[in-house]
Amino acid sequence: MKTIWKYNLEITDEQFINIPEGAEILTIQIQKGKPVLWGLVNDKDKNETRKIRIFGTGIPIITDWSLKYIGTYQLLNGDLIGHVFEEIIK
C-alpha cells in the first residue's frame, strides 16, 4: 500500500535516510522549526539507503555528483537557507 511518510533531516552537509525502495521523494519543508522530507512509499517494500545533500547559497557544488533537486528551506527568518538534493549513486 502506498502512503506518505516523513523523514526528519539534520542540518548538515550530507546524511543518509532509510526509505522503502522506489519511494518518490515529494518535498522538503519546515515543520516545528526543523527540515522534514516527505516521500510517497510502498510500505511493503524493503528499505534502501539514500544520500541527501544540503547546500547553502553560494556554496560550490562538485559537478561530478549526480544530484536531483528536492527543494529549498529557510530557517531563522531567512538567515539560514538549505538547498536539498538527493545524490543519485550509480
C-alpha positions in Angstrom: 0.0 0.0 0.0 1.3 3.4 -0.9 1.4 6.0 1.9 3.2 9.3 2.6 6.0 9.1 5.3 8.1 11.8 6.7 11.7 11.8 7.5 13.3 14.4 9.8 16.6 15.8 8.4 19.6 17.1 10.2 21.1 20.5 9.3 24.3 19.1 7.9 26.0 18.8 4.5 25.3 15.2 3.9 23.2 12.4 5.5 21.6 9.1 4.7 17.9 8.1 5.1 16.5 4.7 5.0 13.4 4.7 2.8 11.5 1.9 1.0 12.9 1.0 -2.4 11.4 3.0 -5.3 9.9 5.7 -3.0 9.2 9.0 -4.6 10.6 12.0 -2.7 7.9 14.6 -2.8 9.1 17.8 -1.0 11.1 19.3 1.8 9.6 21.8 4.2 10.0 23.1 7.7 7.9 21.5 10.5 8.2 22.8 14.1 11.4 24.6 13.2 13.2 21.6 11.6 13.6 20.4 8.0 11.4 17.5 7.0 11.4 15.4 3.9 8.2 13.7 2.7 8.1 10.7 0.4 5.4 8.5 -1.3 6.4 5.0 -0.3 5.1 1.5 -0.6 5.4 0.3 3.0 5.7 -3.3 1.9 9.0 -2.7 0.0 12.3 -3.3 1.8 14.4 -0.3 2.7 17.2 1.2 0.8 19.7 3.9 1.9 19.6 7.2 0.0 22.1 10.1 0.3 20.8 13.6 0.9 23.0 16.6 0.5 22.2 20.2 1.7 24.0 23.2 0.3 23.9 26.8 1.5 23.5 29.6 -1.1 26.9 30.3 -2.7 28.5 27.0 -1.7 30.3 25.3 -4.5 28.8 22.0 -5.8 31.0 19.3 -7.2 29.9 18.8 -10.8 30.8 15.1 -10.8 27.9 14.4 -8.5 24.6 13.3 -10.0 22.1 15.4 -8.0 18.3 15.6 -8.1 16.8 18.8 -6.6 14.2 18.2 -3.9 13.6 21.7 -2.6 14.8 24.7 -0.5 14.0 25.6 3.1 14.5 28.7 5.2 15.2 28.9 8.9 15.9 31.7 11.3 13.7 34.2 9.5 15.6 33.5 6.2 19.1 33.8 7.7 19.8 30.1 7.1 18.9 28.7 3.7 19.3 25.0 2.7 19.0 23.7 -0.9 18.3 20.0 -0.6 19.3 17.4 -3.2 19.3 13.6 -3.4 22.6 12.3 -4.7 21.9 9.5 -7.2 24.5 6.9 -6.5 25.2 4.7 -9.6 
